[in-house]
Amino acid sequence: MTASDDSFTESERHGLYRAIYERRDVRSQFLPDPIPADVLARLLQAAHHAPSVGFMQPWDFIVIESREVRASILTLFEQANEKAAERFTGERKNLYKGLKLQGILESPLNLCITCDRSRSGPHVLGRDSIMETDLFSTCLAVQNLWLAARAEGVGVGWVSVLDQTQLSAALNLPEHVYPVAYLCLGYVSEFLDQPELEAKGWRSRLPLSELVHGDTWGGALINELLEAALNGQSGGKSV
Ligand SMILES: Cc1cc2c(cc1C)N(C[C@H](O)[C@H](O)[C@H](O)COP(=O)(O)O)c1[nH]c(=O)[nH]c(=O)c1N2
């Protein structure tokens, strides 16, 4: 391996992987303490430095502090969640109903990250073939913020059990702006060491070795060293 002057140090590398592996979706552990403005500004800067198709930067950030607005979003969640529960039956339905899937009022701050699909005009470099790349770009902004938040000790929870049209109306979004991520943010009592859905028995992490294909879909891996390395990692947490 060649090292350039701007290589990460061992501890910087460790810090980055730590943020990746210890990031959690938070719903139940929020503390009411406000997030200081400088911390929030750093999180928004991290999001704003995400890659984007054609450097489109299609995101906007709606900082929602008003309890009234948050309460109206919680009502939308409750309506959508009731419908969602109906899609399951028996034990699974009971398990679903026992899950906590939002922290809209417990968290001190909500943030909606949107995608302005018309930003920089109709022809965006790199987007003509795959129109959804502006939405993908916005998801990368979400992930940047999520990882930076973990490093700041701030928990983030993504709430998508929401009717998109009603959410857009509640936030007064223009027609061409899509609400990609509705997030709850706040300091936490703890970061769980596994996804809450896994801890509650909803679903487990899949073995990575089953998800890596060789050459084409379903193809066996020819690179035996890679296969051995993948099989040797428990839980994927080797840094
Ligand atoms: C696009 C999208 C949408 C949602 C989520 C995530 C993403 C990426 N997640 C969080 C999700 O359940 C969580 O990421 C996984 O369970 C894995 O857990 P960790 O994020 O690793 O803690 C999520 N969680 C929740 O409680 N309510 C929700 O509506 C959603 N919606």
The ligand as an SDF file (V2000), in Angstrom:
LIG
                    3D

 31 33  0  0  0  0  0  0  0  0999 V2000
  -35.1080    4.9680    4.0770 C   0  0  0  0  0  0  0  0  0  0  0  0
  -35.2370    4.5650    5.5240 C   0  0  0  0  0  0  0  0  0  0  0  0
  -36.4770    4.6340    6.1500 C   0  0  0  0  0  0  0  0  0  0  0  0
  -36.6040    4.2760    7.4890 C   0  0  0  0  0  0  0  0  0  0  0  0
  -35.4690    3.8070    8.1920 C   0  0  0  0  0  0  0  0  0  0  0  0
  -34.2230    3.7520    7.5630 C   0  0  0  0  0  0  0  0  0  0  0  0
  -34.0990    4.1170    6.2440 C   0  0  0  0  0  0  0  0  0  0  0  0
  -32.7380    4.0410    5.5940 C   0  0  0  0  0  0  0  0  0  0  0  0
  -35.6160    3.4580    9.5170 N   0  0  0  0  0  0  0  0  0  0  0  0
  -34.4520    2.9420   10.2600 C   0  0  0  0  0  0  0  0  0  0  0  0
  -34.2330    1.4560   10.0260 C   0  0  0  0  0  0  0  0  0  0  0  0
  -35.2210    0.7060   10.6620 O   0  0  0  0  0  0  0  0  0  0  0  0
  -32.8420    1.1110   10.5510 C   0  0  0  0  0  0  0  0  0  0  0  0
  -31.8910    1.8130    9.8150 O   0  0  0  0  0  0  0  0  0  0  0  0
  -32.5410   -0.3790   10.4670 C   0  0  0  0  0  0  0  0  0  0  0  0
  -33.4080   -1.0900   11.2920 O   0  0  0  0  0  0  0  0  0  0  0  0
  -31.0960   -0.6850   10.8470 C   0  0  0  0  0  0  0  0  0  0  0  0
  -30.8200   -0.1580   12.1160 O   0  0  0  0  0  0  0  0  0  0  0  0
  -29.6310    0.8560   12.3700 P   0  0  0  0  0  0  0  0  0  0  0  0
  -29.8920    2.0540   11.5170 O   0  0  0  0  0  0  0  0  0  0  0  0
  -28.3670    0.1750   11.9420 O   0  0  0  0  0  0  0  0  0  0  0  0
  -29.6680    1.1540   13.8280 O   0  0  0  0  0  0  0  0  0  0  0  0
  -36.7990    3.6780   10.1790 C   0  0  0  0  0  0  0  0  0  0  0  0
  -36.9300    3.4420   11.5210 N   0  0  0  0  0  0  0  0  0  0  0  0
  -38.0830    3.6630   12.1620 C   0  0  0  0  0  0  0  0  0  0  0  0
  -38.1780    3.4550   13.3640 O   0  0  0  0  0  0  0  0  0  0  0  0
  -39.1750    4.1720   11.4900 N   0  0  0  0  0  0  0  0  0  0  0  0
  -39.1290    4.4080   10.1610 C   0  0  0  0  0  0  0  0  0  0  0  0
  -40.1300    4.8520    9.5990 O   0  0  0  0  0  0  0  0  0  0  0  0
  -37.9200    4.1560    9.4680 C   0  0  0  0  0  0  0  0  0  0  0  0
  -37.8210    4.4000    8.1390 N   0  0  0  0  0  0  0  0  0  0  0  0
  1  2  1  0
  2  3  1  0
  2  7  2  0
  3  4  2  0
  4  5  1  0
  4 31  1  0
  5  6  2  0
  5  9  1  0
  6  7  1  0
  7  8  1  0
  9 10  1  0
  9 23  1  0
 10 11  1  0
 11 12  1  0
 11 13  1  0
 13 14  1  0
 13 15  1  0
 15 16  1  0
 15 17  1  0
 17 18  1  0
 18 19  1  0
 19 20  2  0
 19 21  1  0
 19 22  1  0
 23 24  1  0
 23 30  2  0
 24 25  1  0
 25 26  2  0
 25 27  1  0
 27 28  1  0
 28 29  2  0
 28 30  1  0
 30 31  1  0
M  END
$$$$
